[in-house]
Amino acid sequence: MFDNVVQTHELTKRYGDRVAVDRVDLTVRRGEVYGFLGPNGAGKTTTLRMVLGLIEATSGSAQVLGQPTGRPEVTARVGALIEGPGFYPYLSGRDNLKVLARYRRLPDTEVAAALARVSLTERGDDRFSSYSLGMKQRLGVAAALMGAPELIVLDEPTNGLDPAGMADMRSLIVELARGGQTVLLSSHLLDEVEEICDRVGVIDRGRLLREARVSELRGESRLTIVGTPLDAALAVAMRVAGDDGVHVDGDRVEVDRPTAAAPELVRAMVAAGVDVHEVRSSERSLEDVFFELTGPEHRNDDHQREKKS
């Protein structure tokens, strides 16, 4: 049994002189929820389309479920919603799913189960054209779930959903992974990804910048201490935590160490005559890491490296 459900090697897509995806090495492991992050136009959807075999790569390769992507025997084991769902507007949601089920030789019981999983049973007999954006999105997810696929690829699955619908969708995705299915999703909602994803890949301008567990990206917690006099507080922090992990931010001393260092630091400061006014622990959010990787400063540095090369 292969551990990597998706594996790409230097996957590249060019449109003329423009490089949309640049030598991406992506790994999605069995049973995980993998979040694919990047600014608009970063190459997320193009990468997902190549992974699914919907478009041909310019160079590089992609394997899904241990086989080259696009093969019929692979496609039958994959469910996907890429960009907006496309259905017959004059058919009901239920009949649209029946069309897909018959094409894939699935029983009608799959249709009823899929509608129930996305809370559309009561509106299943309404025409697709009457659906709201959120309902259309949920029907697209329902279509992706039919047949119990081993891999589910979802492009912005909570698009158009209200807060309650978004919470339901997050719960569904976690439930799918717990049941042994693998979910690869792209999203611009960083708090959503941070909440439900096991690992993430960050892509910008077609390049995969980082791929790691969420906890690894966020790193260790940071300790903030407000004490007076500031120079004495800084001296104690540097003696206890080391020069490299300590810096001053305004009237605060920031210590890049686990929260276990807090009691030792506070005792040392009090012993040195420092008045400690505040001590708090904080962690970098996934949003902090995302903007560090894709922000203007990163792009300028990258541009300078390209000019020198």
Secondary structure, 3 states (H helix, E strand, C coil): CCCEEEEEEEEEEEECCEEEEEEECCEEECCCEEEEECCCCCCHHHHHHHHCCCCCCCEEEEEECCEECCCHHHHCCEEEECCCCCCCCCCEHHHHHHHHHHHCCCCHHHHHHHHHHCCCHHHCCCEHHHCCHHHHHHHHHHHHHCCCCCEEEEECCCCCCCHHHHHHHHHHHHHHHHCCCEEEEECCCHHHHHHHCCEEEEEECCEEEEEEEHHHHHCCCEEEEEEECHHHHHHHHHHHHCCCCEEEECCEEEECCCHHHHHHHHHHHHHCCCEEEEEEEECCCHHHHHHHHHCHHHHHHHHHHHHHC
